[in-house]
Amino acid sequence: MDLPLEFIGTDPGSEEGQSPTVFIDRPKREIVIQSWIADAETVEAVEALFRPVPGHETVIRVPDRMIPALRRALDELEGLDGVGEASSAAGA
């Protein structure tokens, strides 16, 4: 299986740099994040602020020390031609 994911970075504070991890998918213009599944209390807080989390989604937690990797992923996607086209189409 040939996935178009490009590794961006891992949490510098995690053991052996295993998680969280940030990737980008250039063709889809998306950020892919592997991280810790949020606890029930966090999910409840999200649902209280917004709406119930659909069954096909989850809530994750990403520590602030991941900001450099997230910023790099955002910069990489923003630098692509036609930035925002995929997200605009998805919201249509």
C-alpha positions as CSV (number, residue, x, y, z in Angstrom):
1,M,0.0,0.0,0.0
2,D,1.5,3.3,-1.1
3,L,0.2,6.0,1.2
4,P,0.9,9.6,0.4
5,L,1.8,10.6,4.0
6,E,4.9,12.6,4.7
7,F,6.4,12.5,8.2
8,I,6.7,15.9,9.8
9,G,7.7,15.2,13.4
10,T,7.2,13.5,16.8
11,D,6.7,14.7,20.3
12,P,10.2,15.5,21.6
13,G,9.0,14.7,25.1
14,S,7.6,11.2,24.5
15,E,9.4,8.0,25.2
16,E,11.4,7.0,22.2
17,G,9.6,9.6,20.1
18,Q,6.6,7.4,19.4
19,S,3.6,9.6,20.0
20,P,2.2,12.1,19.2
21,T,3.3,12.2,15.6
22,V,2.4,14.7,12.8
23,F,2.1,13.8,9.1
24,I,0.8,15.6,6.1
25,D,-1.1,14.3,3.1
26,R,-0.2,16.7,0.2
27,P,-2.7,15.3,-2.3
28,K,-5.6,15.7,0.1
29,R,-4.1,18.8,1.7
30,E,-4.6,17.4,5.2
31,I,-2.7,17.1,8.5
32,V,-2.8,13.6,10.0
33,I,-2.1,13.3,13.7
34,Q,-1.4,10.2,15.8
35,S,-1.9,11.1,19.4
36,W,-3.4,10.0,22.7
37,I,-7.1,9.4,22.8
38,A,-8.7,11.9,25.2
39,D,-10.2,10.7,28.4
40,A,-14.0,10.7,29.0
41,E,-13.8,13.9,30.9
42,T,-12.2,15.7,28.0
43,V,-14.7,14.3,25.5
44,E,-17.6,15.4,27.8
45,A,-16.1,18.9,27.9
46,V,-15.8,19.1,24.1
47,E,-19.4,17.9,23.8
48,A,-20.6,20.4,26.3
49,L,-18.9,23.2,24.4
50,F,-19.8,22.1,20.9
51,R,-21.9,19.0,20.2
52,P,-21.7,15.2,20.5
53,V,-18.7,13.6,18.9
54,P,-19.9,11.5,16.0
55,G,-19.2,7.7,16.2
56,H,-16.7,8.0,13.3
57,E,-14.6,10.7,15.0
58,T,-12.6,10.9,18.2
59,V,-11.1,13.6,20.4
60,I,-7.3,13.6,20.8
61,R,-4.9,15.5,23.0
62,V,-1.7,17.1,21.6
63,P,0.8,18.6,24.0
64,D,2.0,22.2,23.4
65,R,5.5,20.9,22.8
66,M,4.1,19.7,19.4
67,I,3.6,23.3,18.2
68,P,6.8,23.3,16.1
69,A,5.7,20.1,14.2
70,L,2.1,21.4,13.8
71,R,3.4,24.8,12.6
72,R,5.7,23.0,10.1
73,A,2.8,20.9,8.8
74,L,0.6,24.0,8.4
75,D,3.4,25.9,6.6
76,E,4.0,22.9,4.3
77,L,0.3,22.8,3.3
78,E,-0.1,26.5,3.1
79,G,2.8,26.6,0.6
80,L,1.0,24.4,-1.9
81,D,-0.6,25.9,-4.9
82,G,-4.4,26.4,-4.5
83,V,-4.2,26.4,-0.7
84,G,-7.6,26.0,0.9
85,E,-9.3,24.4,-2.1
86,A,-9.7,21.0,-0.6
87,S,-11.1,22.3,2.7
88,S,-13.4,24.6,0.8
89,A,-14.7,21.7,-1.3
90,A,-15.1,19.5,1.8
91,G,-17.2,22.2,3.5
92,A,-19.5,22.6,0.4
